[in-house]
Amino acid sequence: MLIIGIAGGTGSGKTTVVNRILSSFPAGEVAVIPQDSYYKDSSHIPPEERSKINFDEPAAIEWSLLVEHLRRLREGQSIEMPTYSYLTCTRQPETVTIRPADVVIVEGILVLCESEVRDMMDVRCFVDADADDRLIRVIARDCIERGRTPQMVIDRYEEVLKPMHCRYIEPSKRFADLIIPQGGTNSVAIGLLTDYIEARLKRNKC
């Protein structure tokens, strides 16, 4: 099994990169593990306090569960991946069954920050994008998917996203084997990564 880590700032285009990789392989050959599914449950926190949770620091993630799930997949076992709601800031009762695959992509803003997760990766990628472009994407996404107003998103960007990006996410770029500038529009870099994955898979099957 090949484990690919794809990190990058919020709104950098990570999901686009992942989707373009997925489209290059047969169904079932690539499994995706989003970091967001492993946010710690906040149901014990009063609802009015949950909006203040900092989702952009490593302490917000249940890394031990993610590590356990990656190990089980590598051992050929299926896992029940948790689901998380940004609307309620709580882990949901529903889970998603993930079966072992030839390629597992671990995707999220902080996946290169945690050494135990990082060390399990065969390839580490960082999706890079201009800060203004990232902010525009975050405003569009959060207003549609997370029920926030543009001003709420901008305030959160200034107070949380930007400082956490500088403290944790940007420094994790030094651990990357491949940096993908311009996010999901960089067809050359995505093509190189896809070709590498195909070559590794062929070599492993020989």
C-alpha positions as CSV (number, residue, x, y, z in Angstrom):
1,M,0.0,0.0,0.0
2,L,1.2,3.5,-0.9
3,I,0.4,6.3,1.5
4,I,0.4,9.8,-0.1
5,G,0.1,12.9,2.2
6,I,-1.3,16.0,0.6
7,A,-1.1,19.2,2.8
8,G,-1.5,22.9,2.1
9,G,-3.3,26.0,3.4
10,T,-7.0,26.3,3.7
11,G,-8.4,27.0,0.2
12,S,-5.1,26.1,-1.5
13,G,-6.7,23.5,-3.9
14,K,-6.0,20.3,-2.1
15,T,-9.4,18.8,-2.9
16,T,-9.0,19.6,-6.6
17,V,-5.6,17.9,-6.6
18,V,-7.0,14.8,-4.9
19,N,-10.0,14.6,-7.3
20,R,-7.7,14.9,-10.3
21,I,-5.6,12.0,-9.0
22,L,-8.7,9.9,-8.3
23,S,-9.9,10.5,-11.8
24,S,-6.7,8.9,-13.1
25,F,-7.2,5.5,-11.4
26,P,-9.9,2.8,-11.5
27,A,-12.6,3.0,-8.8
28,G,-11.5,1.4,-5.6
29,E,-7.8,1.6,-6.3
30,V,-7.4,4.9,-4.3
31,A,-8.9,5.6,-0.9
32,V,-9.0,9.1,0.6
33,I,-8.7,9.9,4.3
34,P,-9.6,13.5,5.1
35,Q,-7.9,15.0,8.1
36,D,-11.2,16.8,8.8
37,S,-12.9,13.5,9.7
38,Y,-10.6,13.2,12.7
39,Y,-11.4,16.5,14.5
40,K,-11.9,15.8,18.2
41,D,-15.6,15.6,19.3
42,S,-16.8,18.8,20.8
43,S,-20.3,17.7,21.9
44,H,-19.4,18.2,25.6
45,I,-18.7,21.9,24.9
46,P,-21.7,24.4,25.1
47,P,-22.9,25.2,21.6
48,E,-22.1,28.9,22.0
49,E,-18.5,28.1,22.7
50,R,-18.0,25.7,19.8
51,S,-17.7,28.5,17.3
52,K,-14.5,29.6,19.1
53,I,-12.7,26.3,18.5
54,N,-9.4,26.6,16.7
55,F,-9.6,24.0,13.9
56,D,-6.2,25.1,12.5
57,E,-3.9,23.8,15.2
58,P,-2.6,20.3,15.6
59,A,-4.3,19.9,19.0
60,A,-7.7,19.9,17.4
61,I,-7.0,16.5,15.7
62,E,-7.3,13.0,17.2
63,W,-4.0,11.9,15.7
64,S,-3.8,8.6,17.6
65,L,-7.0,7.4,15.9
66,L,-5.8,8.5,12.4
67,V,-2.5,6.6,13.0
68,E,-4.4,3.5,14.2
69,H,-6.6,3.6,11.1
70,L,-3.6,3.9,8.7
71,R,-1.9,1.0,10.4
72,R,-5.0,-1.2,10.1
73,L,-5.4,-0.3,6.4
74,R,-1.8,-1.2,5.9
75,E,-2.5,-4.6,7.6
76,G,-5.3,-5.2,5.1
77,Q,-8.2,-4.4,7.5
78,S,-11.2,-2.1,6.8
79,I,-11.8,0.9,9.1
80,E,-14.9,2.9,10.1
81,M,-13.8,6.5,9.5
82,P,-15.6,9.1,11.7
83,T,-17.6,12.0,10.2
84,Y,-17.6,15.5,11.5
85,S,-20.1,18.3,11.2
86,Y,-18.9,21.9,10.9
87,L,-22.4,23.2,11.4
88,T,-22.6,21.7,14.9
89,C,-18.8,21.3,15.6
90,T,-19.4,17.7,16.7
91,R,-18.5,14.2,15.6
92,Q,-21.5,12.5,14.0
93,P,-22.8,9.0,14.9
94,E,-22.4,7.9,11.2
95,T,-19.2,6.5,10.0
96,V,-17.8,5.7,6.5
97,T,-16.3,2.3,5.8
98,I,-12.9,2.6,4.1
99,R,-11.5,-0.6,2.7
100,P,-7.8,-1.3,2.0
101,A,-6.6,0.1,-1.3
102,D,-3.4,0.2,-3.4
103,V,-3.2,3.9,-2.7
104,V,-4.3,5.8,0.4
105,I,-4.3,9.6,0.3
106,V,-4.3,11.5,3.6
107,E,-5.4,15.0,2.9
108,G,-5.6,18.1,5.2
109,I,-4.0,21.3,6.2
110,L,-2.0,19.8,9.1
111,V,-1.1,16.3,7.9
112,L,2.6,17.2,7.5
113,C,2.8,18.7,11.0
114,E,2.4,15.4,13.0
115,S,5.6,13.4,12.8
116,E,4.0,10.0,13.5
117,V,1.5,10.5,10.6
118,R,4.2,12.0,8.4
119,D,6.6,9.1,8.9
120,M,3.9,6.7,7.6
121,M,3.8,8.5,4.3
122,D,5.6,7.2,1.2
123,V,5.2,10.6,-0.5
124,R,4.6,14.0,1.0
125,C,3.1,16.8,-1.0
126,F,2.3,20.4,-0.3
127,V,-0.2,22.3,-2.4
128,D,0.9,26.0,-2.5
129,A,-1.3,28.9,-3.5
130,D,-1.4,32.7,-3.1
131,A,-2.9,33.9,0.1
132,D,-5.5,36.2,-1.6
133,D,-6.6,33.3,-3.8
134,R,-7.0,31.1,-0.7
135,L,-9.0,33.7,1.1
136,I,-11.5,34.1,-1.8
137,R,-12.0,30.3,-1.9
138,V,-12.5,30.1,1.9
139,I,-15.1,32.9,1.8
140,A,-17.0,31.1,-1.0
141,R,-16.9,27.7,0.7
142,D,-17.7,28.8,4.3
143,C,-20.6,30.9,3.3
144,I,-22.2,28.1,1.2
145,E,-21.2,25.0,3.3
146,R,-20.8,26.3,6.8
147,G,-23.4,29.0,7.2
148,R,-21.1,31.9,7.8
149,T,-21.3,35.4,6.5
150,P,-18.4,37.0,4.5
151,Q,-17.5,39.2,7.5
152,M,-17.4,36.2,9.8
153,V,-15.0,34.4,7.5
154,I,-12.8,37.5,7.1
155,D,-12.7,38.0,10.9
156,R,-11.8,34.3,11.4
157,Y,-9.1,34.5,8.7
158,E,-7.4,37.5,10.4
159,E,-7.8,36.1,14.0
160,V,-7.2,32.3,13.4
161,L,-6.5,31.1,9.9
162,K,-3.7,33.5,9.0
163,P,-1.7,33.2,12.2
164,M,-2.1,29.4,12.3
165,H,-1.0,29.1,8.7
166,C,2.2,31.0,9.5
167,R,2.8,29.0,12.7
168,Y,2.0,25.5,11.6
169,I,1.0,25.0,8.0
170,E,3.6,27.0,6.1
171,P,6.6,25.6,8.1
172,S,5.4,22.1,7.3
173,K,6.3,22.7,3.7
174,R,9.9,21.8,4.5
175,F,8.8,18.2,4.9
176,A,7.3,17.9,1.5
177,D,8.9,15.8,-1.3
178,L,6.8,17.6,-3.9
179,I,5.4,21.2,-3.8
180,I,2.5,21.9,-6.1
181,P,2.3,25.7,-6.9
182,Q,-0.9,27.2,-8.1
183,G,-3.0,24.6,-6.5
184,G,-5.3,22.4,-8.6
185,T,-4.5,24.3,-11.8
186,N,-1.0,22.9,-12.0
187,S,-1.5,20.1,-14.5
188,V,2.2,19.4,-14.9
189,A,2.9,18.8,-11.2
190,I,-0.3,16.8,-10.8
191,G,0.7,14.7,-13.8
192,L,4.1,14.1,-12.4
193,L,2.6,12.9,-9.1
194,T,0.1,10.7,-10.9
195,D,2.9,9.2,-13.0
196,Y,5.0,8.5,-9.9
197,I,2.1,6.7,-8.2
198,E,1.5,4.6,-11.3
199,A,5.2,3.6,-11.5
200,R,5.2,2.7,-7.8
201,L,2.1,0.6,-8.1
202,K,3.5,-1.3,-11.1
203,R,6.8,-1.9,-9.2
204,N,5.0,-3.2,-6.2
205,K,2.9,-5.6,-8.2
206,C,6.0,-7.1,-10.0
